[in-house]
Amino acid sequence: MPRKSTKPSAIVIGSGCKLEALVPIDERGQIVLPKELREKASIKAGDKLAVVTCEKDGRICCITFVKADEFKDTIKKTFGPMLEELTR
């Protein structure tokens, strides 16, 4: 008899945003991204993730991981034209 998955479905928390998993932080401050999430995001060993934070009342309230290559492309698209204009 096949085993049922105990993983809950993702919870939608906003436009395009979902709570996919809750991960523990070990005593060394490390986390493990679940295999299903790594596969879904095409994250492999050696990939780099940019850590983006948001603050509220002087404290970090939100930590987001973005694949570094995608983050670099986003920054170029967003600020590239502005930087070109400034350097003329």
PyMOL Python script that loads the backbone (N, CA, C, O; Angstrom):
from pymol import cmd

cmd.read_pdbstr("""\
ATOM      1  N   MET A   1       0.844  -1.179   0.000  1.00  0.00           N
ATOM      2  CA  MET A   1       0.000   0.000   0.000  1.00  0.00           C
ATOM      3  C   MET A   1       0.891   1.245   0.000  1.00  0.00           C
ATOM      4  O   MET A   1       1.786   1.347   0.839  1.00  0.00           O
ATOM      5  N   PRO A   2       0.669   2.212  -0.934  1.00  0.00           N
ATOM      6  CA  PRO A   2       1.499   3.407  -0.988  1.00  0.00           C
ATOM      7  C   PRO A   2       1.318   4.269   0.254  1.00  0.00           C
ATOM      8  O   PRO A   2       0.230   4.380   0.819  1.00  0.00           O
ATOM      9  N   ARG A   3       2.447   4.882   0.657  1.00  0.00           N
ATOM     10  CA  ARG A   3       2.416   5.754   1.822  1.00  0.00           C
ATOM     11  C   ARG A   3       1.859   7.116   1.449  1.00  0.00           C
ATOM     12  O   ARG A   3       2.234   7.668   0.414  1.00  0.00           O
ATOM     13  N   LYS A   4       0.977   7.668   2.260  1.00  0.00           N
ATOM     14  CA  LYS A   4       0.435   8.997   2.010  1.00  0.00           C
ATOM     15  C   LYS A   4       1.446  10.052   2.415  1.00  0.00           C
ATOM     16  O   LYS A   4       2.152   9.900   3.412  1.00  0.00           O
ATOM     17  N   SER A   5       1.511  11.119   1.638  1.00  0.00           N
ATOM     18  CA  SER A   5       2.392  12.224   1.968  1.00  0.00           C
ATOM     19  C   SER A   5       1.808  13.004   3.132  1.00  0.00           C
ATOM     20  O   SER A   5       0.605  13.258   3.179  1.00  0.00           O
ATOM     21  N   THR A   6       2.663  13.381   4.069  1.00  0.00           N
ATOM     22  CA  THR A   6       2.199  14.189   5.197  1.00  0.00           C
ATOM     23  C   THR A   6       2.515  15.657   4.974  1.00  0.00           C
ATOM     24  O   THR A   6       2.224  16.495   5.827  1.00  0.00           O
ATOM     25  N   LYS A   7       3.117  15.975   3.816  1.00  0.00           N
ATOM     26  CA  LYS A   7       3.459  17.362   3.505  1.00  0.00           C
ATOM     27  C   LYS A   7       2.180  18.134   3.189  1.00  0.00           C
ATOM     28  O   LYS A   7       1.424  17.745   2.299  1.00  0.00           O
ATOM     29  N   PRO A   8       1.933  19.238   3.920  1.00  0.00           N
ATOM     30  CA  PRO A   8       0.736  20.026   3.624  1.00  0.00           C
ATOM     31  C   PRO A   8       0.886  20.768   2.308  1.00  0.00           C
ATOM     32  O   PRO A   8       2.003  21.020   1.857  1.00  0.00           O
ATOM     33  N   SER A   9      -0.223  21.117   1.697  1.00  0.00           N
ATOM     34  CA  SER A   9      -0.187  21.923   0.481  1.00  0.00           C
ATOM     35  C   SER A   9       0.334  23.309   0.825  1.00  0.00           C
ATOM     36  O   SER A   9       0.219  23.765   1.962  1.00  0.00           O
ATOM     37  N   ALA A  10       0.916  23.982  -0.184  1.00  0.00           N
ATOM     38  CA  ALA A  10       1.394  25.341   0.019  1.00  0.00           C
ATOM     39  C   ALA A  10       0.216  26.249   0.334  1.00  0.00           C
ATOM     40  O   ALA A  10      -0.885  26.055  -0.182  1.00  0.00           O
ATOM     41  N   ILE A  11       0.453  27.239   1.182  1.00  0.00           N
ATOM     42  CA  ILE A  11      -0.582  28.193   1.565  1.00  0.00           C
ATOM     43  C   ILE A  11      -0.327  29.492   0.814  1.00  0.00           C
ATOM     44  O   ILE A  11       0.755  30.068   0.927  1.00  0.00           O
ATOM     45  N   VAL A  12      -1.297  29.955   0.059  1.00  0.00           N
ATOM     46  CA  VAL A  12      -1.161  31.207  -0.689  1.00  0.00           C
ATOM     47  C   VAL A  12      -1.250  32.362   0.304  1.00  0.00           C
ATOM     48  O   VAL A  12      -2.205  32.464   1.073  1.00  0.00           O
ATOM     49  N   ILE A  13      -0.215  33.247   0.271  1.00  0.00           N
ATOM     50  CA  ILE A  13      -0.205  34.375   1.216  1.00  0.00           C
ATOM     51  C   ILE A  13      -0.224  35.725   0.508  1.00  0.00           C
ATOM     52  O   ILE A  13      -0.173  36.763   1.168  1.00  0.00           O
ATOM     53  N   GLY A  14      -0.294  35.731  -0.788  1.00  0.00           N
ATOM     54  CA  GLY A  14      -0.349  36.982  -1.533  1.00  0.00           C
ATOM     55  C   GLY A  14      -0.285  36.677  -3.014  1.00  0.00           C
ATOM     56  O   GLY A  14      -0.241  35.516  -3.422  1.00  0.00           O
ATOM     57  N   SER A  15      -0.279  37.714  -3.802  1.00  0.00           N
ATOM     58  CA  SER A  15      -0.232  37.560  -5.245  1.00  0.00           C
ATOM     59  C   SER A  15       1.070  36.899  -5.662  1.00  0.00           C
ATOM     60  O   SER A  15       2.129  37.526  -5.624  1.00  0.00           O
ATOM     61  N   GLY A  16       0.996  35.633  -6.061  1.00  0.00           N
ATOM     62  CA  GLY A  16       2.173  34.902  -6.495  1.00  0.00           C
ATOM     63  C   GLY A  16       3.060  34.406  -5.366  1.00  0.00           C
ATOM     64  O   GLY A  16       4.104  33.812  -5.636  1.00  0.00           O
ATOM     65  N   CYS A  17       2.689  34.626  -4.120  1.00  0.00           N
ATOM     66  CA  CYS A  17       3.504  34.205  -2.976  1.00  0.00           C
ATOM     67  C   CYS A  17       2.818  33.078  -2.225  1.00  0.00           C
ATOM     68  O   CYS A  17       1.602  33.084  -2.035  1.00  0.00           O
ATOM     69  N   LYS A  18       3.634  32.095  -1.796  1.00  0.00           N
ATOM     70  CA  LYS A  18       3.100  30.950  -1.065  1.00  0.00           C
ATOM     71  C   LYS A  18       4.014  30.611   0.094  1.00  0.00           C
ATOM     72  O   LYS A  18       5.226  30.813   0.019  1.00  0.00           O
ATOM     73  N   LEU A  19       3.445  30.105   1.145  1.00  0.00           N
ATOM     74  CA  LEU A  19       4.216  29.507   2.226  1.00  0.00           C
ATOM     75  C   LEU A  19       4.414  28.060   1.817  1.00  0.00           C
ATOM     76  O   LEU A  19       3.475  27.266   1.866  1.00  0.00           O
ATOM     77  N   GLU A  20       5.629  27.709   1.414  1.00  0.00           N
ATOM     78  CA  GLU A  20       5.930  26.369   0.900  1.00  0.00           C
ATOM     79  C   GLU A  20       6.349  25.411   1.998  1.00  0.00           C
ATOM     80  O   GLU A  20       6.008  24.229   1.952  1.00  0.00           O
ATOM     81  N   ALA A  21       7.090  25.909   2.992  1.00  0.00           N
ATOM     82  CA  ALA A  21       7.620  25.020   4.014  1.00  0.00           C
ATOM     83  C   ALA A  21       8.057  25.823   5.226  1.00  0.00           C
ATOM     84  O   ALA A  21       8.333  27.019   5.129  1.00  0.00           O
ATOM     85  N   LEU A  22       8.115  25.161   6.351  1.00  0.00           N
ATOM     86  CA  LEU A  22       8.730  25.716   7.552  1.00  0.00           C
ATOM     87  C   LEU A  22       9.995  24.904   7.782  1.00  0.00           C
ATOM     88  O   LEU A  22       9.941  23.676   7.857  1.00  0.00           O
ATOM     89  N   VAL A  23      11.131  25.578   7.895  1.00  0.00           N
ATOM     90  CA  VAL A  23      12.395  24.861   8.055  1.00  0.00           C
ATOM     91  C   VAL A  23      13.043  25.260   9.375  1.00  0.00           C
ATOM     92  O   VAL A  23      13.046  26.435   9.741  1.00  0.00           O
ATOM     93  N   PRO A  24      13.591  24.283  10.085  1.00  0.00           N
ATOM     94  CA  PRO A  24      14.258  24.606  11.350  1.00  0.00           C
ATOM     95  C   PRO A  24      15.655  25.172  11.097  1.00  0.00           C
ATOM     96  O   PRO A  24      16.259  24.915  10.055  1.00  0.00           O
ATOM     97  N   ILE A  25      16.152  25.929  12.041  1.00  0.00           N
ATOM     98  CA  ILE A  25      17.519  26.434  12.015  1.00  0.00           C
ATOM     99  C   ILE A  25      18.288  25.635  13.049  1.00  0.00           C
ATOM    100  O   ILE A  25      17.877  25.552  14.206  1.00  0.00           O
ATOM    101  N   ASP A  26      19.419  25.037  12.631  1.00  0.00           N
ATOM    102  CA  ASP A  26      20.163  24.207  13.585  1.00  0.00           C
ATOM    103  C   ASP A  26      21.034  25.069  14.498  1.00  0.00           C
ATOM    104  O   ASP A  26      21.057  26.294  14.377  1.00  0.00           O
ATOM    105  N   GLU A  27      21.743  24.417  15.405  1.00  0.00           N
ATOM    106  CA  GLU A  27      22.547  25.144  16.392  1.00  0.00           C
ATOM    107  C   GLU A  27      23.681  25.953  15.771  1.00  0.00           C
ATOM    108  O   GLU A  27      24.210  26.862  16.411  1.00  0.00           O
ATOM    109  N   ARG A  28      24.062  25.637  14.539  1.00  0.00           N
ATOM    110  CA  ARG A  28      25.093  26.423  13.841  1.00  0.00           C
ATOM    111  C   ARG A  28      24.487  27.524  12.979  1.00  0.00           C
ATOM    112  O   ARG A  28      25.213  28.224  12.274  1.00  0.00           O
ATOM    113  N   GLY A  29      23.169  27.686  13.025  1.00  0.00           N
ATOM    114  CA  GLY A  29      22.498  28.727  12.253  1.00  0.00           C
ATOM    115  C   GLY A  29      22.226  28.340  10.814  1.00  0.00           C
ATOM    116  O   GLY A  29      21.931  29.206   9.991  1.00  0.00           O
ATOM    117  N   GLN A  30      22.318  27.064  10.493  1.00  0.00           N
ATOM    118  CA  GLN A  30      22.121  26.610   9.122  1.00  0.00           C
ATOM    119  C   GLN A  30      20.700  26.101   8.916  1.00  0.00           C
ATOM    120  O   GLN A  30      20.048  25.625   9.845  1.00  0.00           O
ATOM    121  N   ILE A  31      20.238  26.216   7.674  1.00  0.00           N
ATOM    122  CA  ILE A  31      18.937  25.677   7.299  1.00  0.00           C
ATOM    123  C   ILE A  31      19.117  24.747   6.110  1.00  0.00           C
ATOM    124  O   ILE A  31      20.109  24.833   5.387  1.00  0.00           O
ATOM    125  N   VAL A  32      18.161  23.866   5.915  1.00  0.00           N
ATOM    126  CA  VAL A  32      18.155  22.987   4.750  1.00  0.00           C
ATOM    127  C   VAL A  32      16.873  23.280   3.976  1.00  0.00           C
ATOM    128  O   VAL A  32      15.773  23.211   4.524  1.00  0.00           O
ATOM    129  N   LEU A  33      17.032  23.609   2.690  1.00  0.00           N
ATOM    130  CA  LEU A  33      15.862  23.787   1.844  1.00  0.00           C
ATOM    131  C   LEU A  33      15.369  22.405   1.446  1.00  0.00           C
ATOM    132  O   LEU A  33      16.160  21.582   0.984  1.00  0.00           O
ATOM    133  N   PRO A  34      14.083  22.130   1.612  1.00  0.00           N
ATOM    134  CA  PRO A  34      13.561  20.812   1.243  1.00  0.00           C
ATOM    135  C   PRO A  34      13.842  20.479  -0.225  1.00  0.00           C
ATOM    136  O   PRO A  34      13.830  21.353  -1.092  1.00  0.00           O
ATOM    137  N   LYS A  35      14.094  19.199  -0.476  1.00  0.00           N
ATOM    138  CA  LYS A  35      14.439  18.729  -1.820  1.00  0.00           C
ATOM    139  C   LYS A  35      13.397  19.151  -2.857  1.00  0.00           C
ATOM    140  O   LYS A  35      13.755  19.584  -3.952  1.00  0.00           O
ATOM    141  N   GLU A  36      12.122  19.030  -2.521  1.00  0.00           N
ATOM    142  CA  GLU A  36      11.054  19.388  -3.472  1.00  0.00           C
ATOM    143  C   GLU A  36      11.160  20.856  -3.869  1.00  0.00           C
ATOM    144  O   GLU A  36      10.948  21.202  -5.032  1.00  0.00           O
ATOM    145  N   LEU A  37      11.485  21.714  -2.920  1.00  0.00           N
ATOM    146  CA  LEU A  37      11.613  23.142  -3.192  1.00  0.00           C
ATOM    147  C   LEU A  37      12.837  23.420  -4.057  1.00  0.00           C
ATOM    148  O   LEU A  37      12.768  24.213  -4.995  1.00  0.00           O
ATOM    149  N   ARG A  38      13.971  22.759  -3.739  1.00  0.00           N
ATOM    150  CA  ARG A  38      15.184  22.931  -4.547  1.00  0.00           C
ATOM    151  C   ARG A  38      14.930  22.498  -5.984  1.00  0.00           C
ATOM    152  O   ARG A  38      15.349  23.173  -6.924  1.00  0.00           O
ATOM    153  N   GLU A  39      14.249  21.382  -6.152  1.00  0.00           N
ATOM    154  CA  GLU A  39      13.955  20.902  -7.501  1.00  0.00           C
ATOM    155  C   GLU A  39      13.033  21.868  -8.234  1.00  0.00           C
ATOM    156  O   GLU A  39      13.269  22.193  -9.398  1.00  0.00           O
ATOM    157  N   LYS A  40      12.001  22.322  -7.565  1.00  0.00           N
ATOM    158  CA  LYS A  40      11.028  23.240  -8.172  1.00  0.00           C
ATOM    159  C   LYS A  40      11.692  24.558  -8.594  1.00  0.00           C
ATOM    160  O   LYS A  40      11.317  25.152  -9.605  1.00  0.00           O
ATOM    161  N   ALA A  41      12.690  25.010  -7.803  1.00  0.00           N
ATOM    162  CA  ALA A  41      13.380  26.268  -8.088  1.00  0.00           C
ATOM    163  C   ALA A  41      14.656  26.060  -8.898  1.00  0.00           C
ATOM    164  O   ALA A  41      15.375  27.019  -9.180  1.00  0.00           O
ATOM    165  N   SER A  42      14.944  24.808  -9.277  1.00  0.00           N
ATOM    166  CA  SER A  42      16.166  24.475 -10.022  1.00  0.00           C
ATOM    167  C   SER A  42      17.418  24.967  -9.296  1.00  0.00           C
ATOM    168  O   SER A  42      18.323  25.525  -9.917  1.00  0.00           O
ATOM    169  N   ILE A  43      17.464  24.757  -7.985  1.00  0.00           N
ATOM    170  CA  ILE A  43      18.632  25.121  -7.178  1.00  0.00           C
ATOM    171  C   ILE A  43      19.493  23.875  -7.025  1.00  0.00           C
ATOM    172  O   ILE A  43      19.032  22.824  -6.581  1.00  0.00           O
ATOM    173  N   LYS A  44      20.778  24.026  -7.412  1.00  0.00           N
ATOM    174  CA  LYS A  44      21.708  22.911  -7.339  1.00  0.00           C
ATOM    175  C   LYS A  44      22.861  23.266  -6.411  1.00  0.00           C
ATOM    176  O   LYS A  44      23.076  24.433  -6.084  1.00  0.00           O
ATOM    177  N   ALA A  45      23.605  22.236  -5.989  1.00  0.00           N
ATOM    178  CA  ALA A  45      24.797  22.460  -5.176  1.00  0.00           C
ATOM    179  C   ALA A  45      25.721  23.425  -5.915  1.00  0.00           C
ATOM    180  O   ALA A  45      25.940  23.275  -7.117  1.00  0.00           O
ATOM    181  N   GLY A  46      26.250  24.394  -5.218  1.00  0.00           N
ATOM    182  CA  GLY A  46      27.147  25.379  -5.809  1.00  0.00           C
ATOM    183  C   GLY A  46      26.450  26.652  -6.266  1.00  0.00           C
ATOM    184  O   GLY A  46      27.109  27.671  -6.474  1.00  0.00           O
ATOM    185  N   ASP A  47      25.118  26.614  -6.430  1.00  0.00           N
ATOM    186  CA  ASP A  47      24.387  27.830  -6.792  1.00  0.00           C
ATOM    187  C   ASP A  47      24.507  28.837  -5.657  1.00  0.00           C
ATOM    188  O   ASP A  47      24.704  28.466  -4.500  1.00  0.00           O
ATOM    189  N   LYS A  48      24.388  30.103  -5.998  1.00  0.00           N
ATOM    190  CA  LYS A  48      24.423  31.155  -4.985  1.00  0.00           C
ATOM    191  C   LYS A  48      23.047  31.788  -4.873  1.00  0.00           C
ATOM    192  O   LYS A  48      22.343  31.963  -5.868  1.00  0.00           O
ATOM    193  N   LEU A  49      22.677  32.128  -3.648  1.00  0.00           N
ATOM    194  CA  LEU A  49      21.421  32.802  -3.395  1.00  0.00           C
ATOM    195  C   LEU A  49      21.705  34.176  -2.802  1.00  0.00           C
ATOM    196  O   LEU A  49      22.519  34.302  -1.887  1.00  0.00           O
ATOM    197  N   ALA A  50      21.044  35.199  -3.316  1.00  0.00           N
ATOM    198  CA  ALA A  50      21.138  36.538  -2.740  1.00  0.00           C
ATOM    199  C   ALA A  50      20.166  36.590  -1.568  1.00  0.00           C
ATOM    200  O   ALA A  50      19.044  36.092  -1.660  1.00  0.00           O
ATOM    201  N   VAL A  51      20.600  37.192  -0.470  1.00  0.00           N
ATOM    202  CA  VAL A  51      19.756  37.319   0.712  1.00  0.00           C
ATOM    203  C   VAL A  51      19.260  38.761   0.750  1.00  0.00           C
ATOM    204  O   VAL A  51      20.052  39.695   0.873  1.00  0.00           O
ATOM    205  N   VAL A  52      17.946  38.934   0.644  1.00  0.00           N
ATOM    206  CA  VAL A  52      17.323  40.252   0.623  1.00  0.00           C
ATOM    207  C   VAL A  52      16.491  40.386   1.895  1.00  0.00           C
ATOM    208  O   VAL A  52      15.717  39.490   2.234  1.00  0.00           O
ATOM    209  N   THR A  53      16.650  41.506   2.597  1.00  0.00           N
ATOM    210  CA  THR A  53      15.909  41.696   3.847  1.00  0.00           C
ATOM    211  C   THR A  53      15.031  42.934   3.779  1.00  0.00           C
ATOM    212  O   THR A  53      15.281  43.852   2.997  1.00  0.00           O
ATOM    213  N   CYS A  54      14.008  42.943   4.604  1.00  0.00           N
ATOM    214  CA  CYS A  54      13.155  44.114   4.802  1.00  0.00           C
ATOM    215  C   CYS A  54      13.160  44.422   6.299  1.00  0.00           C
ATOM    216  O   CYS A  54      13.188  43.513   7.128  1.00  0.00           O
ATOM    217  N   GLU A  55      13.133  45.701   6.632  1.00  0.00           N
ATOM    218  CA  GLU A  55      13.130  46.093   8.032  1.00  0.00           C
ATOM    219  C   GLU A  55      11.837  46.806   8.404  1.00  0.00           C
ATOM    220  O   GLU A  55      11.199  47.469   7.586  1.00  0.00           O
ATOM    221  N   LYS A  56      11.484  46.645   9.653  1.00  0.00           N
ATOM    222  CA  LYS A  56      10.339  47.354  10.221  1.00  0.00           C
ATOM    223  C   LYS A  56      10.736  47.724  11.644  1.00  0.00           C
ATOM    224  O   LYS A  56      11.142  46.861  12.423  1.00  0.00           O
ATOM    225  N   ASP A  57      10.622  48.980  11.977  1.00  0.00           N
ATOM    226  CA  ASP A  57      10.966  49.475  13.306  1.00  0.00           C
ATOM    227  C   ASP A  57      12.398  49.108  13.695  1.00  0.00           C
ATOM    228  O   ASP A  57      12.669  48.780  14.850  1.00  0.00           O
ATOM    229  N   GLY A  58      13.315  49.164  12.720  1.00  0.00           N
ATOM    230  CA  GLY A  58      14.722  48.911  12.990  1.00  0.00           C
ATOM    231  C   GLY A  58      15.110  47.452  13.127  1.00  0.00           C
ATOM    232  O   GLY A  58      16.261  47.152  13.447  1.00  0.00           O
ATOM    233  N   ARG A  59      14.180  46.537  12.893  1.00  0.00           N
ATOM    234  CA  ARG A  59      14.471  45.101  12.995  1.00  0.00           C
ATOM    235  C   ARG A  59      14.154  44.426  11.670  1.00  0.00           C
ATOM    236  O   ARG A  59      13.212  44.812  10.977  1.00  0.00           O
ATOM    237  N   ILE A  60      14.934  43.430  11.327  1.00  0.00           N
ATOM    238  CA  ILE A  60      14.652  42.668  10.110  1.00  0.00           C
ATOM    239  C   ILE A  60      13.403  41.827  10.365  1.00  0.00           C
ATOM    240  O   ILE A  60      13.350  41.047  11.316  1.00  0.00           O
ATOM    241  N   CYS A  61      12.410  41.994   9.510  1.00  0.00           N
ATOM    242  CA  CYS A  61      11.152  41.257   9.668  1.00  0.00           C
ATOM    243  C   CYS A  61      10.929  40.248   8.546  1.00  0.00           C
ATOM    244  O   CYS A  61      10.068  39.375   8.652  1.00  0.00           O
ATOM    245  N   CYS A  62      11.711  40.372   7.468  1.00  0.00           N
ATOM    246  CA  CYS A  62      11.503  39.501   6.320  1.00  0.00           C
ATOM    247  C   CYS A  62      12.847  39.184   5.682  1.00  0.00           C
ATOM    248  O   CYS A  62      13.646  40.085   5.426  1.00  0.00           O
ATOM    249  N   ILE A  63      13.095  37.910   5.427  1.00  0.00           N
ATOM    250  CA  ILE A  63      14.311  37.469   4.752  1.00  0.00           C
ATOM    251  C   ILE A  63      13.877  36.675   3.530  1.00  0.00           C
ATOM    252  O   ILE A  63      13.109  35.719   3.639  1.00  0.00           O
ATOM    253  N   THR A  64      14.373  37.078   2.369  1.00  0.00           N
ATOM    254  CA  THR A  64      14.017  36.418   1.112  1.00  0.00           C
ATOM    255  C   THR A  64      15.285  35.943   0.423  1.00  0.00           C
ATOM    256  O   THR A  64      16.301  36.638   0.437  1.00  0.00           O
ATOM    257  N   PHE A  65      15.230  34.766  -0.175  1.00  0.00           N
ATOM    258  CA  PHE A  65      16.348  34.242  -0.954  1.00  0.00           C
ATOM    259  C   PHE A  65      15.977  34.328  -2.427  1.00  0.00           C
ATOM    260  O   PHE A  65      14.887  33.920  -2.830  1.00  0.00           O
ATOM    261  N   VAL A  66      16.900  34.866  -3.229  1.00  0.00           N
ATOM    262  CA  VAL A  66      16.697  34.978  -4.668  1.00  0.00           C
ATOM    263  C   VAL A  66      17.914  34.365  -5.344  1.00  0.00           C
ATOM    264  O   VAL A  66      19.048  34.633  -4.946  1.00  0.00           O
ATOM    265  N   LYS A  67      17.686  33.546  -6.361  1.00  0.00           N
ATOM    266  CA  LYS A  67      18.829  32.988  -7.088  1.00  0.00           C
ATOM    267  C   LYS A  67      19.682  34.153  -7.585  1.00  0.00           C
ATOM    268  O   LYS A  67      19.174  35.079  -8.217  1.00  0.00           O
ATOM    269  N   ALA A  68      20.974  34.099  -7.296  1.00  0.00           N
ATOM    270  CA  ALA A  68      21.871  35.220  -7.585  1.00  0.00           C
ATOM    271  C   ALA A  68      21.850  35.611  -9.061  1.00  0.00           C
ATOM    272  O   ALA A  68      21.858  36.800  -9.380  1.00  0.00           O
ATOM    273  N   ASP A  69      21.824  34.631  -9.965  1.00  0.00           N
ATOM    274  CA  ASP A  69      21.806  34.950 -11.401  1.00  0.00           C
ATOM    275  C   ASP A  69      20.555  35.734 -11.773  1.00  0.00           C
ATOM    276  O   ASP A  69      20.624  36.690 -12.545  1.00  0.00           O
ATOM    277  N   GLU A  70      19.422  35.337 -11.230  1.00  0.00           N
ATOM    278  CA  GLU A  70      18.175  36.043 -11.531  1.00  0.00           C
ATOM    279  C   GLU A  70      18.161  37.426 -10.888  1.00  0.00           C
ATOM    280  O   GLU A  70      17.649  38.385 -11.466  1.00  0.00           O
ATOM    281  N   PHE A  71      18.722  37.519  -9.697  1.00  0.00           N
ATOM    282  CA  PHE A  71      18.787  38.806  -9.002  1.00  0.00           C
ATOM    283  C   PHE A  71      19.662  39.773  -9.794  1.00  0.00           C
ATOM    284  O   PHE A  71      19.318  40.944  -9.954  1.00  0.00           O
ATOM    285  N   LYS A  72      20.801  39.274 -10.289  1.00  0.00           N
ATOM    286  CA  LYS A  72      21.718  40.103 -11.082  1.00  0.00           C
ATOM    287  C   LYS A  72      21.002  40.608 -12.327  1.00  0.00           C
ATOM    288  O   LYS A  72      21.119  41.784 -12.671  1.00  0.00           O
ATOM    289  N   ASP A  73      20.267  39.739 -13.002  1.00  0.00           N
ATOM    290  CA  ASP A  73      19.537  40.147 -14.208  1.00  0.00           C
ATOM    291  C   ASP A  73      18.473  41.189 -13.885  1.00  0.00           C
ATOM    292  O   ASP A  73      18.280  42.140 -14.642  1.00  0.00           O
ATOM    293  N   THR A  74      17.786  41.011 -12.765  1.00  0.00           N
ATOM    294  CA  THR A  74      16.755  41.968 -12.352  1.00  0.00           C
ATOM    295  C   THR A  74      17.372  43.334 -12.065  1.00  0.00           C
ATOM    296  O   THR A  74      16.831  44.361 -12.474  1.00  0.00           O
ATOM    297  N   ILE A  75      18.502  43.343 -11.363  1.00  0.00           N
ATOM    298  CA  ILE A  75      19.186  44.605 -11.050  1.00  0.00           C
ATOM    299  C   ILE A  75      19.621  45.300 -12.331  1.00  0.00           C
ATOM    300  O   ILE A  75      19.458  46.512 -12.468  1.00  0.00           O
ATOM    301  N   LYS A  76      20.179  44.532 -13.278  1.00  0.00           N
ATOM    302  CA  LYS A  76      20.608  45.120 -14.551  1.00  0.00           C
ATOM    303  C   LYS A  76      19.429  45.743 -15.289  1.00  0.00           C
ATOM    304  O   LYS A  76      19.531  46.860 -15.796  1.00  0.00           O
ATOM    305  N   LYS A  77      18.310  45.024 -15.348  1.00  0.00           N
ATOM    306  CA  LYS A  77      17.132  45.535 -16.058  1.00  0.00           C
ATOM    307  C   LYS A  77      16.570  46.766 -15.368  1.00  0.00           C
ATOM    308  O   LYS A  77      16.139  47.710 -16.029  1.00  0.00           O
ATOM    309  N   THR A  78      16.573  46.760 -14.047  1.00  0.00           N
ATOM    310  CA  THR A  78      15.983  47.863 -13.293  1.00  0.00           C
ATOM    311  C   THR A  78      16.877  49.094 -13.274  1.00  0.00           C
ATOM    312  O   THR A  78      16.419  50.205 -13.540  1.00  0.00           O
ATOM    313  N   PHE A  79      18.159  48.894 -12.957  1.00  0.00           N
ATOM    314  CA  PHE A  79      19.047  50.028 -12.757  1.00  0.00           C
ATOM    315  C   PHE A  79      20.003  50.298 -13.913  1.00  0.00           C
ATOM    316  O   PHE A  79      20.619  51.363 -13.964  1.00  0.00           O
ATOM    317  N   GLY A  80      20.136  49.349 -14.845  1.00  0.00           N
ATOM    318  CA  GLY A  80      21.051  49.528 -15.972  1.00  0.00           C
ATOM    319  C   GLY A  80      20.807  50.808 -16.750  1.00  0.00           C
ATOM    320  O   GLY A  80      21.736  51.595 -16.933  1.00  0.00           O
ATOM    321  N   PRO A  81      19.584  51.040 -17.213  1.00  0.00           N
ATOM    322  CA  PRO A  81      19.321  52.265 -17.977  1.00  0.00           C
ATOM    323  C   PRO A  81      19.603  53.534 -17.159  1.00  0.00           C
ATOM    324  O   PRO A  81      20.093  54.528 -17.695  1.00  0.00           O
ATOM    325  N   MET A  82      19.294  53.489 -15.871  1.00  0.00           N
ATOM    326  CA  MET A  82      19.531  54.646 -15.004  1.00  0.00           C
ATOM    327  C   MET A  82      21.038  54.891 -14.851  1.00  0.00           C
ATOM    328  O   MET A  82      21.491  56.034 -14.901  1.00  0.00           O
ATOM    329  N   LEU A  83      21.814  53.806 -14.662  1.00  0.00           N
ATOM    330  CA  LEU A  83      23.259  53.947 -14.522  1.00  0.00           C
ATOM    331  C   LEU A  83      23.892  54.451 -15.812  1.00  0.00           C
ATOM    332  O   LEU A  83      24.812  55.268 -15.776  1.00  0.00           O
ATOM    333  N   GLU A  84      23.405  53.968 -16.951  1.00  0.00           N
ATOM    334  CA  GLU A  84      23.915  54.461 -18.239  1.00  0.00           C
ATOM    335  C   GLU A  84      23.669  55.954 -18.361  1.00  0.00           C
ATOM    336  O   GLU A  84      24.546  56.694 -18.806  1.00  0.00           O
ATOM    337  N   GLU A  85      22.478  56.404 -17.967  1.00  0.00           N
ATOM    338  CA  GLU A  85      22.126  57.826 -18.039  1.00  0.00           C
ATOM    339  C   GLU A  85      23.031  58.651 -17.123  1.00  0.00           C
ATOM    340  O   GLU A  85      23.467  59.741 -17.494  1.00  0.00           O
ATOM    341  N   LEU A  86      23.310  58.135 -15.942  1.00  0.00           N
ATOM    342  CA  LEU A  86      24.146  58.864 -14.978  1.00  0.00           C
ATOM    343  C   LEU A  86      25.597  58.953 -15.409  1.00  0.00           C
ATOM    344  O   LEU A  86      26.283  59.916 -15.067  1.00  0.00           O
ATOM    345  N   THR A  87      26.073  57.975 -16.149  1.00  0.00           N
ATOM    346  CA  THR A  87      27.486  57.969 -16.551  1.00  0.00           C
ATOM    347  C   THR A  87      27.733  58.693 -17.873  1.00  0.00           C
ATOM    348  O   THR A  87      28.870  58.728 -18.343  1.00  0.00           O
ATOM    349  N   ARG A  88      26.730  59.254 -18.467  1.00  0.00           N
ATOM    350  CA  ARG A  88      26.909  60.016 -19.724  1.00  0.00           C
ATOM    351  C   ARG A  88      27.406  61.397 -19.434  1.00  0.00           C
ATOM    352  O   ARG A  88      27.616  62.184 -20.357  1.00  0.00           O
TER     353      ARG A  88
END
""", "prot")
cmd.dss("prot")
cmd.show_as("cartoon", "prot")
cmd.util.cbc("prot")
cmd.orient("prot")
